[in-house]
Structures are given as structure tokens and as C-alpha cells.
Amino acid sequence: MTMDKIIKRQKIRYRIRKKVVGTSAKPRLSVFRSNAEIYAQLIDDSTGTTIAAASSREKDIAAQTAPKVEKSKMVGAAIARKATALGVTACTFDRGGNLYHGRVRAVADGAREGGLQF
């Protein structure tokens, strides 16, 4: 990525973060997408702690031979399972400056199917 793209995405991230805030009752579901992997975290911004995390590097997901979009859906389902085990049913979605399509949307769809509401 060129520096202009990086700076532009960073400005979008800051603009989103001004509006999207996670609490302990309704944490923020933050998605980070690299070229190869995808990561999702449930974050309580009031204390600054990560409640639960899931990524495409976890053993059960990495062992699958599936396209990246399918693995992203698995990550969404995994974060939803971990959230319901902790008693979290609702969250706010933070797309992290990425467009809401492809792998980012697949994480959201997987989390919704797993039982998270946002």
C-alpha cells in the first residue's frame, strides 16, 4: 500500500471510532483484515480490555482448506461462540476502515448466525 492509502484508511478508522464505542454490556466487535489473515476482537472500551478474540490463525480454522471468505465466516462464528459463553449477546460492529463487503461482511454474517446481535 502506498502512504496515501494508509493515511486515508487511518482517517476513516478514526472517524468510525469517534462514533462506535464498546461497553461491558455491549462490546465493540473490531475486525482487522490483513492480506492473508483476519482477526476479530470483542473490546470493552470503558476499561480498555479485550473480552474475547478469534482469528483465522486458530488451529481449527487454519486446518480448513477453504477460501478466505469462508474462513472469515468461521472467525465470525467462533467469536460469537466465545461471546455467548461469556454471556454477551449484543455488540457494536467496527469495520476498522475497511469497506463492508467481502471478508469483513463474512465476519459479520458469521457472528450474526452465531447469535450475536448488532
C-alpha positions as CSV (number, residue, x, y, z in Angstrom):
1,M,0.0,0.0,0.0
2,T,1.2,3.5,-0.7
3,M,1.4,6.0,2.1
4,D,-1.7,7.9,0.8
5,K,-3.8,4.8,1.0
6,I,-2.6,4.1,4.5
7,I,-3.3,7.7,5.7
8,K,-6.7,7.7,4.1
9,R,-7.7,4.4,5.8
10,Q,-6.4,5.7,9.1
11,K,-8.6,8.8,8.8
12,I,-11.6,6.6,8.1
13,R,-10.8,4.4,11.1
14,Y,-10.6,7.5,13.4
15,R,-13.9,8.8,12.0
16,I,-15.6,5.4,12.8
17,R,-14.0,5.2,16.3
18,K,-15.5,8.6,17.2
19,K,-19.0,7.1,16.9
20,V,-18.5,3.4,17.8
21,V,-17.9,2.7,21.5
22,G,-18.0,-0.6,23.3
23,T,-19.2,-1.1,26.9
24,S,-19.1,-4.2,29.1
25,A,-22.8,-4.9,28.3
26,K,-22.4,-4.2,24.5
27,P,-18.7,-4.5,23.5
28,R,-17.2,-3.4,20.2
29,L,-16.6,-6.1,17.6
30,S,-13.4,-4.9,15.9
31,V,-12.3,-6.5,12.7
32,F,-8.7,-6.3,11.3
33,R,-8.1,-7.7,7.9
34,S,-4.6,-8.3,6.5
35,N,-3.9,-9.8,3.1
36,A,-3.6,-13.3,4.4
37,E,-5.5,-13.4,7.7
38,I,-8.5,-11.9,9.5
39,Y,-8.8,-11.1,13.2
40,A,-11.9,-10.2,15.3
41,Q,-11.9,-8.9,18.9
42,L,-14.7,-8.0,21.4
43,I,-13.4,-4.9,23.2
44,D,-14.7,-3.1,26.3
45,D,-13.6,0.5,25.7
46,S,-14.6,1.6,29.2
47,T,-11.8,-0.5,30.7
48,G,-9.7,-0.9,27.6
49,T,-9.7,-4.7,27.7
50,T,-10.3,-7.4,25.1
51,I,-13.1,-9.7,26.2
52,A,-12.7,-12.3,23.5
53,A,-10.7,-12.8,20.3
54,A,-10.8,-15.1,17.3
55,S,-8.7,-15.2,14.1
56,S,-8.1,-17.3,11.0
57,R,-4.8,-18.5,12.6
58,E,-6.6,-20.6,15.2
59,K,-5.8,-24.3,14.7
60,D,-9.4,-25.5,13.9
61,I,-9.9,-22.7,11.3
62,A,-6.4,-22.7,9.8
63,A,-6.7,-26.5,9.3
64,Q,-9.6,-26.0,6.9
65,T,-8.9,-25.8,3.2
66,A,-11.4,-23.1,2.3
67,P,-11.4,-19.7,0.6
68,K,-10.6,-16.7,2.7
69,V,-14.2,-15.5,2.7
70,E,-15.3,-18.9,4.1
71,K,-12.6,-18.7,6.8
72,S,-13.8,-15.2,7.7
73,K,-17.3,-16.6,8.3
74,M,-15.8,-19.2,10.5
75,V,-14.0,-16.5,12.5
76,G,-17.3,-14.7,13.0
77,A,-19.0,-17.9,14.2
78,A,-16.0,-18.5,16.6
79,I,-16.2,-15.0,18.1
80,A,-20.0,-15.5,18.5
81,R,-19.5,-18.8,20.4
82,K,-16.9,-17.2,22.7
83,A,-19.2,-14.2,23.3
84,T,-22.2,-16.3,24.2
85,A,-20.1,-18.4,26.5
86,L,-19.2,-15.2,28.4
87,G,-22.8,-14.1,28.4
88,V,-22.6,-11.4,25.7
89,T,-25.5,-11.3,23.3
90,A,-25.2,-7.8,21.7
91,C,-22.3,-5.8,20.3
92,T,-21.4,-2.9,18.0
93,F,-19.6,-3.5,14.8
94,D,-16.3,-1.8,13.9
95,R,-15.2,-2.5,10.4
96,G,-11.8,-0.9,11.0
97,G,-11.8,1.4,8.0
98,N,-12.4,-1.4,5.5
99,L,-15.4,-1.5,3.2
100,Y,-18.3,-3.6,4.4
101,H,-18.1,-6.3,1.8
102,G,-16.2,-9.5,1.2
103,R,-14.3,-10.8,4.2
104,V,-15.4,-8.1,6.6
105,R,-19.0,-8.7,5.8
106,A,-18.4,-12.5,6.1
107,V,-17.2,-12.0,9.7
108,A,-20.4,-10.0,10.5
109,D,-22.6,-12.6,8.9
110,G,-20.9,-15.5,10.8
111,A,-21.3,-13.6,14.1
112,R,-25.0,-12.9,13.4
113,E,-25.6,-16.6,12.6
114,G,-23.7,-17.5,15.8
115,G,-26.2,-15.4,17.8
116,L,-24.6,-12.0,18.2
117,Q,-26.9,-9.0,17.6
118,F,-25.7,-5.7,16.2
